[in-house]
Amino acid sequence: MKNNRYKILVLSDLKKSTATMLKSTVGLAKIIDGDISLFHVKNPFDLVKKESQLSAIRSMNQEHTAVNKKIQKLATSFSKEYGTEMNCTFTFGHVKNEIEAHIKQEQPDIIILGKKKSNAFDFIGDNITQFVLKKHSGVVIIVDEKNAIKPGEDLSLGLFNSEESKLNIHFADALVSNMKKPLKSFKVIQSNATAETKDTLLDYNIVEYVFEKGDNSLKNLSNYLIKNKINLLHVDRAEESTNDAMENATITFDIKDIISNLNVSLLLTGKTLST
């Protein structure tokens, strides 16, 4: 059992969706007793590639001042509104290298990302999401701008393709105690197969929705999640047992497809917890 506070790291491009990300982060932090830090990195070549050395230095100094002012304003605003402190860090450098170094240094329990919009190229673009999933073995939460966690409100929590109907995270008790009942489980299975429900999550009742595999399985599921007002969907990205998957006939989806097609905030777990 974890005794100290959870470390939550927000990786942000500081664009419009940042406010939604931070609201969701504050909501989560209040539920699980977590500390929030925000990290932003900018590639200096975006500023200096067409300028002289002197102009480039001036541009970088101006940008550094502007960004620091922006993130401090964000931190102050959220502190006043929600009573939540936030540590903010900004640097210039190669985006992926700086992210990897920051993750190694800070060792966060949870990393928060925004969902990349189609045709967008920014801090969270350029395969950053997949890069973070590769480098961070813990929990990653991808916040959907239109369907996020709201501070002070109970979670509408769902499970996706969970074989044992349980949350593979250390702070499961806190999430469950702050969720709207009952817990809802969603599965996509092979046609004509039967999925067995196992109510093993802290003795709470589980309502299970089962969908048959089809060309639009994930899109149909996404619409159903929205209708059920799910604002956080648990997805276990640990390697699944082949035998279990065959026994329950549950369809496995690529994590990229899940992120792209499900319009809901996602809680992606890491490695299986030790018992």
C-alpha positions as CSV (number, residue, x, y, z in Angstrom):
1,M,0.0,0.0,0.0
2,K,1.3,3.4,-1.0
3,N,1.8,5.8,2.0
4,N,2.9,9.0,0.4
5,R,1.1,11.2,-2.1
6,Y,0.9,10.3,-5.8
7,K,3.0,12.2,-8.2
8,I,1.0,13.4,-11.2
9,L,2.8,14.9,-14.2
10,V,1.0,16.9,-16.9
11,L,2.7,17.1,-20.2
12,S,1.2,20.1,-22.0
13,D,1.5,22.1,-25.2
14,L,0.0,25.1,-23.4
15,K,-2.7,25.4,-26.0
16,K,-6.5,25.7,-25.5
17,S,-7.0,22.1,-24.3
18,T,-4.6,22.7,-21.4
19,A,-7.3,24.1,-19.2
20,T,-9.4,20.9,-19.6
21,M,-6.4,18.8,-18.9
22,L,-5.6,20.7,-15.7
23,K,-9.3,20.5,-14.5
24,S,-9.2,16.8,-15.0
25,T,-5.9,16.5,-13.2
26,V,-7.2,18.6,-10.3
27,G,-10.3,16.4,-10.1
28,L,-8.1,13.2,-10.1
29,A,-5.6,14.7,-7.6
30,K,-8.4,15.5,-5.1
31,I,-9.7,11.9,-5.4
32,I,-6.4,10.0,-5.0
33,D,-4.5,12.6,-2.9
34,G,-1.9,13.6,-5.5
35,D,0.6,16.3,-6.2
36,I,0.5,18.0,-9.6
37,S,3.4,19.2,-11.7
38,L,3.2,20.6,-15.3
39,F,6.0,20.3,-17.8
40,H,6.3,22.1,-21.1
41,V,9.2,21.8,-23.6
42,K,9.7,23.7,-26.8
43,N,12.0,22.9,-29.7
44,P,14.3,25.9,-30.1
45,F,14.6,25.3,-33.8
46,D,11.0,26.5,-34.1
47,L,12.3,29.9,-33.1
48,V,15.8,30.2,-34.5
49,K,15.8,28.4,-37.9
50,K,15.4,31.6,-39.9
51,E,17.2,34.1,-37.7
52,S,20.7,35.3,-37.0
53,Q,22.4,34.1,-33.8
54,L,21.7,37.4,-32.0
55,S,18.1,37.5,-33.1
56,A,17.7,33.8,-32.1
57,I,19.0,34.5,-28.6
58,R,16.6,37.4,-28.3
59,S,13.7,35.4,-29.5
60,M,14.5,32.5,-27.1
61,N,14.7,34.9,-24.1
62,Q,11.4,36.6,-25.1
63,E,9.7,33.2,-25.5
64,H,11.1,31.9,-22.2
65,T,9.7,35.0,-20.4
66,A,6.3,34.7,-22.2
67,V,6.0,30.9,-21.4
68,N,7.0,31.3,-17.8
69,K,4.4,34.1,-17.4
70,K,1.7,31.9,-19.0
71,I,2.3,28.8,-16.9
72,Q,2.6,30.8,-13.7
73,K,-0.7,32.5,-14.5
74,L,-2.3,29.0,-15.0
75,A,-0.9,27.8,-11.7
76,T,-2.1,30.8,-9.9
77,S,-5.6,30.6,-11.5
78,F,-6.1,26.9,-10.6
79,S,-4.7,27.5,-7.1
80,K,-7.3,30.2,-6.4
81,E,-10.2,28.3,-8.0
82,Y,-9.6,24.8,-6.6
83,G,-7.1,25.3,-3.7
84,T,-4.6,23.1,-5.5
85,E,-0.9,23.9,-5.8
86,M,0.9,23.1,-9.0
87,N,4.7,23.0,-9.8
88,C,5.4,24.2,-13.3
89,T,8.6,23.6,-15.4
90,F,9.6,24.8,-18.8
91,T,12.6,24.2,-21.0
92,F,14.0,24.4,-24.5
93,G,15.3,21.2,-26.2
94,H,14.6,18.2,-28.2
95,V,11.0,17.3,-27.2
96,K,11.3,13.6,-26.8
97,N,14.7,13.7,-25.2
98,E,13.5,16.3,-22.6
99,I,10.4,14.4,-21.9
100,E,12.3,11.1,-21.3
101,A,14.8,12.9,-19.1
102,H,12.1,14.6,-17.1
103,I,10.2,11.3,-16.6
104,K,13.4,9.6,-15.3
105,Q,14.1,12.5,-13.0
106,E,10.7,12.9,-11.5
107,Q,9.5,9.3,-11.5
108,P,5.8,10.2,-11.7
109,D,3.1,7.7,-10.8
110,I,0.7,9.1,-13.4
111,I,1.3,11.0,-16.6
112,I,-1.5,13.2,-18.0
113,L,-1.7,13.9,-21.8
114,G,-4.2,15.6,-24.0
115,K,-5.7,13.9,-26.9
116,K,-4.1,14.8,-30.2
117,K,-6.6,16.4,-32.7
118,S,-6.5,15.2,-36.3
119,N,-4.1,17.1,-38.5
120,A,-2.5,18.7,-35.5
121,F,1.3,19.0,-35.1
122,D,2.3,20.2,-31.7
123,F,3.9,19.2,-28.4
124,I,1.6,16.2,-28.0
125,G,1.7,15.4,-31.7
126,D,4.5,13.8,-33.6
127,N,3.9,10.4,-31.9
128,I,4.5,11.9,-28.4
129,T,1.6,9.9,-26.9
130,Q,3.1,6.6,-28.1
131,F,6.5,7.6,-27.0
132,V,5.3,8.3,-23.5
133,L,3.4,5.0,-23.4
134,K,6.7,3.3,-24.3
135,K,8.9,5.1,-21.8
136,H,6.5,5.2,-18.8
137,S,5.4,1.9,-17.3
138,G,2.9,3.4,-14.9
139,V,-0.5,4.9,-15.5
140,V,-1.1,7.3,-18.4
141,I,-4.3,9.3,-18.6
142,I,-5.3,10.8,-21.9
143,V,-7.9,13.5,-21.4
144,D,-10.6,14.1,-23.9
145,E,-11.4,17.8,-24.2
146,K,-15.2,17.3,-24.4
147,N,-15.5,14.4,-22.0
148,A,-13.2,15.0,-19.0
149,I,-13.1,14.6,-15.3
150,K,-14.7,17.5,-13.4
151,P,-13.3,18.6,-10.0
152,G,-15.7,17.9,-7.1
153,E,-18.0,15.6,-9.1
154,D,-18.1,11.8,-8.9
155,L,-16.5,9.8,-11.7
156,S,-18.5,8.0,-14.3
157,L,-16.1,5.1,-14.5
158,G,-16.0,2.3,-17.0
159,L,-13.9,-0.8,-17.7
160,F,-12.9,-1.8,-21.3
161,N,-12.3,-5.5,-22.1
162,S,-11.4,-6.3,-18.5
163,E,-11.3,-10.1,-18.1
164,E,-11.6,-10.0,-14.3
165,S,-13.7,-6.8,-13.9
166,K,-11.0,-5.1,-11.7
167,L,-8.8,-2.1,-11.8
168,N,-5.1,-2.8,-12.2
169,I,-4.0,0.3,-10.3
170,H,-2.9,1.1,-6.7
171,F,-5.5,3.8,-6.2
172,A,-8.4,1.7,-7.3
173,D,-10.1,2.0,-3.9
174,A,-10.1,5.8,-4.1
175,L,-11.6,5.8,-7.6
176,V,-14.3,3.3,-6.7
177,S,-15.3,5.2,-3.6
178,N,-15.7,8.4,-5.7
179,M,-17.6,6.9,-8.7
180,K,-21.2,6.9,-9.7
181,K,-22.7,3.5,-9.1
182,P,-22.8,0.9,-10.6
183,L,-19.5,0.4,-12.3
184,K,-20.0,-0.3,-16.0
185,S,-18.0,-2.8,-18.0
186,F,-17.7,-2.8,-21.8
187,K,-16.5,-5.7,-23.9
188,V,-16.1,-6.5,-27.6
189,I,-16.3,-10.2,-28.3
190,Q,-16.3,-12.6,-31.2
191,S,-19.7,-13.2,-32.8
192,N,-21.7,-16.0,-31.2
193,A,-19.3,-16.0,-28.2
194,T,-20.3,-15.6,-24.6
195,A,-18.5,-13.3,-22.1
196,E,-18.8,-14.2,-18.5
197,T,-19.1,-11.5,-15.9
198,K,-16.9,-11.8,-12.8
199,D,-18.0,-9.3,-10.1
200,T,-14.6,-9.2,-8.2
201,L,-14.1,-5.4,-7.9
202,L,-14.5,-4.6,-4.2
203,D,-17.8,-6.4,-4.1
204,Y,-19.5,-3.7,-6.1
205,N,-22.2,-4.6,-8.7
206,I,-21.1,-4.3,-12.3
207,V,-23.3,-3.7,-15.3
208,E,-21.8,-5.3,-18.3
209,Y,-22.4,-4.3,-21.9
210,V,-21.2,-6.7,-24.6
211,F,-20.7,-5.8,-28.3
212,E,-20.0,-8.2,-31.1
213,K,-17.0,-7.6,-33.3
214,G,-17.7,-5.6,-36.5
215,D,-16.1,-3.1,-38.8
216,N,-17.3,-0.2,-36.6
217,S,-17.0,-1.8,-33.2
218,L,-14.9,0.9,-31.6
219,K,-17.0,3.8,-33.1
220,N,-20.2,2.1,-32.0
221,L,-18.7,1.6,-28.5
222,S,-17.6,5.3,-28.4
223,N,-21.1,6.4,-29.1
224,Y,-22.4,4.2,-26.3
225,L,-19.8,5.5,-23.9
226,I,-21.0,9.0,-24.6
227,K,-24.6,8.1,-24.1
228,N,-23.7,6.5,-20.8
229,K,-21.8,9.7,-19.8
230,I,-18.6,7.7,-19.1
231,N,-15.8,10.3,-18.4
232,L,-13.0,7.9,-17.5
233,L,-12.5,4.5,-19.2
234,H,-10.0,2.0,-17.7
235,V,-8.0,0.2,-20.3
236,D,-5.4,-2.4,-19.2
237,R,-2.4,-2.1,-21.6
238,A,-0.4,-4.9,-19.9
239,E,0.1,-8.0,-22.0
240,E,-3.0,-10.2,-21.8
241,S,-3.0,-14.0,-21.3
242,T,-3.6,-15.7,-24.6
243,N,-5.5,-18.5,-22.9
244,D,-7.8,-16.1,-21.1
245,A,-8.5,-14.1,-24.2
246,M,-9.4,-17.3,-26.1
247,E,-11.6,-18.6,-23.3
248,N,-13.6,-15.4,-23.1
249,A,-13.4,-14.6,-26.8
250,T,-12.6,-11.0,-26.1
251,I,-11.3,-9.0,-29.0
252,T,-7.9,-7.3,-28.5
253,F,-7.5,-3.8,-30.0
254,D,-4.3,-1.9,-30.8
255,I,-3.9,0.9,-28.3
256,K,-3.6,3.4,-31.1
257,D,-7.0,2.5,-32.4
258,I,-8.5,2.8,-28.9
259,I,-7.0,6.3,-28.4
260,S,-8.1,7.4,-31.9
261,N,-11.7,6.1,-31.8
262,L,-12.9,6.3,-28.2
263,N,-14.1,9.9,-27.5
264,V,-13.7,9.6,-23.7
265,S,-10.9,10.2,-21.3
266,L,-8.8,7.1,-21.0
267,L,-6.9,5.6,-18.0
268,L,-4.3,3.4,-19.4
269,T,-2.7,1.1,-16.9
270,G,0.9,-0.1,-17.0
271,K,2.5,-3.3,-15.9
272,T,0.4,-5.8,-13.9
273,L,0.5,-5.1,-10.2
274,S,2.2,-7.5,-7.9
275,T,0.0,-9.2,-5.4
